[in-house]
Amino acid sequence: MTLAETVETDASGTGPRARVEAWLAALEQALSDRDPERAAHLFATTCFWRDLVAFTWNIRTVEGRSGVAHMLRAVLDTVDPSGFRVTEEPVEDGGVVAAWISFETAVGRGQGHLRLKEEGAFTLLTTLHELKGHEEPLDTRRPLGTVHGADPDRVTWAERRASEIEGPGRTYEPYVVVVGGGQGGIALGARLTQLGVPYVVVDRHERPGDQWRGRYKSLCLHDPVWYDHLPYLPFPRNWPVFAPKDKIADWLEMYTKVMEVNYWASTACRRASYDEENGVWTVVVDRGGEEVVLRPRHLVLATGMSGKPNVPELPGQDRFRGDQHHSSQHPGPDAYLGKKAVVIGSNNSAFDICGALWENGADVTMVQRSSTHVVTSDSLMDLGLGDLYSERALEAGTTTEKADLTFASIPYRIMHTFQRPIYDRIRERDRDFYARLERAGFWLDWGEDGSGLFLKYLRRGSGYYIDVGAADLVADGSVGLVHGQVAELTETSVVLEDGSELEADLVVYATGYGSMNGWAADLIGQEVADKVGKVWGLGSETAKDPGPLGGRGAQHVEAHPAGGVVVPRGQPGPVAALLPLSGPAVEGPARGCPHARVRAPGGPPPRMIRCGAGGVSRPVSVRAPGAPPGRVTHRNRPQWRRSTQTTTESTGAHADPQGRTPRPHRGHPRARARLRAGPAQRHHA
């Protein structure tokens, strides 16, 4: 039965809601009848189903009716979906009906988004919101905060918190160790705290937020506040649109305390190894000079959006008499009043540093080595983000959660078609600005296919600047501009390949970063880093985007956020075999991605997971019910990103598909309290 026949037969009306409800009813009936082919024919010929954990226990997109049928044949009996319904009034625009939906599976509750054409579904997003029996202790399930009655063995909140923080490796073993305590690691810690999963976050800095305090003093976020919220505690309504770095640092420190994150400051991870037979990691950390050995089931690398700084090796660096450092180590402009500064690079950090140096009286020259996509902050906020992340969006009913799901609902295969019209409008709106830059000799680009900033970010993680004013300094000549590669340094200058020479007291290498799997190589080994693969890349065949494995061929790998992969042991199971690594069908980073560590029911246990770029804020380390313990998750945050989006609110670390109460590890400080409190208080013990 075609969609038109379904609507004519089942719908009581012809409006958008009736069409969506008829389609959902037909889909549910086909799924209930275990008829994947009938379900697939409810989709348009060109169609995309993007699933975040709900059906596949992974993050993947299938394309076309055959892809839908193939996926459903693999998972339908296990998932047992039902209860599809519309949650808001659908909206029709240009012949496409957009609708928010909810549904249930055998083990959880989900949310989703549907774009429905006359021929059938064009896009379908399904996300897992929570696991049944393991709902977070929110609202009516919030903790009582105490145990009423007399108890000679009473444990106070402060005593419990001390035991939770000091206990890992001593009185209990954490189920998860998170390496890196920036916003990504802290948000993950907050999630695990709410779910009662034993864990610890380790970070080498002295205080939460020091990752931001140590950056150059003029640094502010380029993303707006509506785009930046962390789970549970959104920024207050008077928070600045673009937050200064030190304000962000203080918020992260507060957040760590208020959300009861088990955080070990001044702790460096020295090495990690995995015991294949027992499914346990050995993680050795140096905590303030004391060696502590932790043995978790899951290891998360939340070491930032990038890997190690890319510092070029140039002849003459050893004899240069001035200061030279990577942009990540730039202390700020104060010491360079009246000095000659050369900044190598032309992306975000390069522009920010050039602007700050010029403001403080330095003579600044930018060395541009390749073209850069530049978009003004005002136009990006208005045309690029305004309908999703702004006060305008909130007034229209688009919360951050809904915005995240909207962005997540667009498959990467076709995202460029959504982005091109936006950047065409920006190009026209700011044509005078771009003309001035080009007259100054600046090399501009819009991405190879004109899709602008977001696709360039997803494909290569570099090559752009969100202009907050420094581009005008280049356009009017206040900041000098030269082109070419650097050949060498002399005692007092930078020499380019064409022989031109730039006097310099300061050289800043704003030359970007390597892939984050470099940290995996340091901590675990190069073999593991190679299995993790690169972070950036969708396999779009555009410059610097060979795909997540750097162009190497691979078969039977599971799509994963940011182009990461799950490398199975042995032969692939039914879901693992769905998407061999080829082109943009392998998913890249995603707004709304739950950063979950899972495997498909019935599929092979994954050997390695790297969760990266993209995503978003709800990083949780989980495994599917019945799945073996996990290996390593590489949790990354692409820019300042958080999402309050609730794609997966719960962890399968202790989840039981029958809904039995998850148990903390023996010796964990929550264990005695739970047993004493009894089942009625298990959520807040």
Secondary structure, 3 states (H helix, E strand, C coil): CCHHHHHHHHCCCCCHHHHHHHHHHHHHHHHHCCCHHHHHCCEEEEEEEEEECCCCCCEEEEEHHHHHHHHHHHHHHHHCCEEEEECCCCEEECCEEEEEEEEECCCEEEEEEEEECCCCEEEEEEEEEEECCCCCCCHHHCCCCCCCCCCCCCCCHHHHHHHHHHCECCCECCCEEEECCCHHHHHHHHHHHHHCCCEEEECCCCCCCHHHHCCCCCCECCCCHHHCCCCCCCCCCCCCCCCEHHHHHHHHHHHHHHCCCCEECCEEEEEEEEECCCCEEEEEEEECCEEEEECCCEEEECCCCCCCECCCCCCCCCCCCCEEEEHHHCCCCHHHCCCEEEEECCCHHHHHHHHHHHHCCCEEEEEECCCEEEEEHHHHHHHHCCCCCCHHHHHCCCCHHHHHHHHHCCCCCCHHHHHHHHHHHHHHHCHHHHHHHHHCCCCECCCCCCCHHHHHHHHHCCCEEEECCHHHHHHCCCCEEEECCEEEECCCEEEECCCCEEECCEEEECCCECCCHHHHHHHCCHHHHHHHCCCCCCCCCCCCCCCCCCCCCCCCCEEEHHHEEEEECCCCCCCCCCCCCCHHHCCCCCCCCCCECCCCCCCCCEEEECCCCCCCCCCECCCCCCCCCCCEEECCCCCCCCCCCCCCCCCCCCCCCCCCCCCCCCCCHHHHHHHHHCHHHCCCC
